[in-house]
């Protein structure tokens, strides 16, 4: 039993028999949240634009809790995360980013700045320098409040002046795309292609496989994006092996990344798709009353007892996709380590641009 969450013999068996030998000894988790509840401002409007179920898993996730989670779930692996906060527009973003910067510095981990779209390029660059951040994490909830949720565009919370600043630095943008159409949405696709075309030094990571949690979320997106050369896709908080297979087929393992999205993937669950919408099946009562959430459903009895960790489900789906597409050991190592190491390396011309190595 862990102070953070229960880890039992069945969990250990799943890891030892199905996961351990698939993973490289050194893992880079490209998508991990750390924050303290002291910097959150909880309120009724918090989930107006986003789903609420992730908040059921953990109230916060200190750096110590994140490291302990890796120790429990990957007892014989060395895990290096790229960390960033978890914030909404009303939260103490100054405190959150300061905590992330110091916690990452103390462990020697890379980190991203959680950014606000209203910052101009000079302010953004000053904040990046002050915290030694490798780039920015952007989120749709920071788009102007007058925009209806389904009308938010990428450039509403990731403005071009910030893209230009990150492009000059050869920095990273971790992007959670908006809109209910997810990856298949034509506005999202057009703006993703525009970023690829206009910002050649920027390193774009499209999180959660473009939020394609069900095959219906893909539409014709992979055909439209197949011509891209640089954008990367992380598989965080996604368990759809069929979706992963299509990404691996379209882009190869070289442009796919492992991300955990911890702490929410400590959830005990199994994800299914119903009518093109994802549903998380969880043990009855474990996460309170979930009856009002269309993305949640409960199981009882032995079915509930058989539920494992969200993160293990994700890794097993990646494993299945690798087997389906014929991605060998070297490809899996790229997904879980090599691609992220390349992403986190300084740009080739960093000396010329004044970037620290």
N, C-alpha and C positions, 0 to 999 in steps of 0.2 A: 504493500500500500504506500503510495506517495502522498506527501502533504498537498501536492497540487491536484492529483487525480489518481484514480484507481488503476493499477496495472497488474493484471493477474496472469496465471499460468497459460490461459488460452492466448492472451496477447503475446506472451513470450514465445509460444509455439508458432504462431503466425509469423512472427519476425524471424525466428531461427530457421523455419522450414521453407518460407516462401519469399523472404525479402533480403535477408542478410547477404546471401551470396550473389544476389543480383546487383547490389550497390557497390560502388567503389569504396575503398577504405577512407578516402577523403571526399567529403561532400561540400558543395557550396549551395546554400539555400538563398536564392536570389530574391526572396519575398517574405520578409518576417517583420512583424510589428512589435515594437516595444513602447510602452507608455505607462504612466501612473495615473490612477484615478483622480489624484489631486488636480490634474490639469483638465479634467473633463467638466463640462457644465451640462448636466443631464436635464432634459426637458422634453415636453410633449412634441416639440417640433423636430427633435433629433433625427427621426427616421422618415421625415416627409418625402425624401427623395431616394431613400435606400431601404433595403430590407432590414428588419429588426432582429432576425434570429441569431446573427453572430454575437450579439451582446449577451445572449443567454449562456455562453460558454465561459467567458472570463470577464471580470470587471476591469481588470488591467493585466498587464504583462510586463513585469520588470525585466531588466536584463538578466538578473539572477534567475528568474523563473524561466526565461527562454533557454538559458544554458542548462538548467536542470531538466527541462523538457527533452532537450537533445540527449542528455545523459540517460534518461529513462527509456526513450523510444529507440535510440541508436547506441546501445551500450558499448559497442566495439568500433565505432566510427568517429572520425574527427570532422565536426561540422563547423563551417564558417558561414555566418549569415550576412547578407546585406540587410541592414535594419533601417526602419523609419517609423514614425509615429502612427497614431490612429486618432484622427481629429475631424471634427466638424467645424463649421464656420463660427460657432459661438464659444468654442473651447479656447483655452489658454495656449495658443499656438507658440508663443514665445517661450513659455516654460517647457512645453512639449519638445520643441526642437532643441532647446538647450540641454534637456535631459538626454535626448537621443545622442547628441554630439558627445557629451561627456561620457555616457555609458559605453558608446562605441569606442571612443578613444581609450578608455581604461582597459578594454579587452583586445584592442588592435583590430576591430572589425570595421569594414566600410559602412558608410551610412548615407542616406539621402535626406535632403531637406524637404519637409512638408511645406509646400508653397501656397501663397495666396495669389490669385490672378491679378490683383490690383497693384502688386509691386512692379515698379519699373525695372529696366534691365540693370541699372546701377545698384539699386537696393538688393535685387536678387543676387547679383555677383558678390556684393559685400557680405551678405549672409552666408553664401556658399564658402567664401574664403574664411570667415570667422569660425565656422564650424567644421572646416576641412571636409565638407560634403562632396561626394562624387557626382551629385546631380540632384534631381528633384523627384518627389512623389506628388502627383496631382490628382485631384478628385472632383467628381462632378458636383458634389454638394456645395462647392465654393463658387459655382456659377451664380450670376446675379439672381437675387431672390424673386424677381418678377417673372422669370422664365418658368413656364410649366415644365415638369420633369421630363416629359417626352419630347420637348422642343430644345433641350440642351444640346449644344454641339461641342465638340472637342475644344474648339478655339474659344469657347465661352469661359472655360476654366484653365486653358493652356494657351494664352495669347501669343501672338507672333513675336512680340518683343522679347518674351521669355524664351521662346524657341531659338531666336537669334542669339541670345546670350549663352544658352547651353550649347548651341552649335559652335560658337567661337571657342568654347572650352573643350569641345569634344566630350561633353558630359552625358550622363544617363538621364533619361526620362522614363519613369515607371508610370504607365498609363492604364487606368481603368476606364474603358470606353463607356459612354452614356447610351441612353435611348433603349426602348423596349425591344427593338429589333436586333439589338446586340450586334454581332459581327456582320450580319447580313444587311444591316441598315445602309442604304446607299449614301447617306450623308457621312456616316462614320467611315465608310470605305473611301469616299472621295477625299476626306481630310487626312486619313492615314496615308493615302498615296501622295497627297500634297506635302506632308511632312517628309516622306521618303525622298521626294524630288528636290525640295527646296532647302533641306538642312542636311547636307551630306556628311558632316562630322558628328552630328548628334547621334547618340546611341539609344534607340527607341526600343523599349520592352512593352509589348502589349500583354497586359496581365490576364490571367485566367483563360488562356487560349481565346482571347477576345470575348470572354463571357459566353462562349459556346458550350453551355453545360448539357445541351441536348443537340442531336444532329440537326434538328429543325432550325437551330440558331445559326447554322452555317450558310444556308442558301447557296448562292453562287460566289461567296466571299473568297474562297481559296483560289478559284479561277481568276478573280480580279486581282488578288494579291500575289499570284504566282510569279509575276514579272519583277517583284521587289527583290532587292539584293541584300539589304542590311537589317531591316526590322526583325526583331526577335520576339518570341512568344513564350511566356512562362505558363506552366501547367498548374499553377497554384489553385487550391480549393476547387478542383475539378476532378471528377472520377470517371469520365466517359472515355472508355478505351477506343470506341469507334471514332470519336472526334480526334483523339490523339493519333490514331492510325492515319487519318486523313491529313493531319498536319505533318506527320513524318513523311508521308508519301509526297506531299506538295513541296516541302522545304528541306527535307532531310533532317537528321538529328542535329546538324550543325547550327540550326537556328531555333532550337527548342531548349528550354531551360527548366530545371526543377526549381519550384518554389513551394514553400509550405503554407504560407498565409497563417502561420501560427500567430495567436493561440487558438483561432477558431477550429483548426483541424485536430485539436484535442477532443472534439465532440465525438461521442459514440453514435455511429449512424451508418446507414447505407443509402445511397442516392439512387433514385429511379426517375424516369421521365414518364409523365402522363400528359398526353395531348400536346406534346412539345414544351411542357413546363417541368422544371426539375422539382422533385419533392425529396426532402430529407426524412428518412424513417429513423426514428429515435425511440429509446426505451420510454414507455409510458411514465409520465411524472418526473422524469429525471431533469427536465428543463422547464418545469412549471407548466402553466397552461399555454399550449401552443395551438389551441383550436381555432384561433382567429387568423392564423398565418397559412396562406395557401401553399407555401413552400415547406410546410412541416406536417408530418403525420406520425402516429405512434404505433408501436408494436408492444405486445405483452408476452409473458411466458417465455418459452424457450427461444422464440424468435427474437425477443428482446435481449436475452442473454447471449445470443450469438453475434450481436452487433459489435463490431470492432471500431478502431479509431479511424476517423475521417482521413488522417494522413496516411495510414497504412492502405486504406482503400484507394487513395490517389496513386500511391506507388505501385500497387498491384495493377491498376489500370494502365500505367505507363509501361510496366513489364509486359502486360498482355499486348499492348500496341506494338512494342518493340518486336515481340515474337511474331505478330501478324505481318508486319512489314518486312521482317528479316533484318532488323537492326541488331548487329552483333555486340560483343562486349565493348569494343572501342566506341561504338555509337552511344551505348548507355553511359559510358564514362564521360563522353562529351556532354550529354544532357545533365548529368549530376555533378560535373566538376569542370571539365575543360572549357566549355563555352562561357561559363560564368567567369572563370579566371581570365579569359581573353577580354571579356566585357569590362572587367574591373581594372585591367591594365591601363596605364596612361596612354594617351594617343601617341602615335609614332613621332609627331612633330611637337611634342609637349615642350621641349626645350625652347623652340622658337616662339611659342605662345606664352611662355612664362608660367606654365602650370607646374606645380610641385610634383615631383616623382615620389 
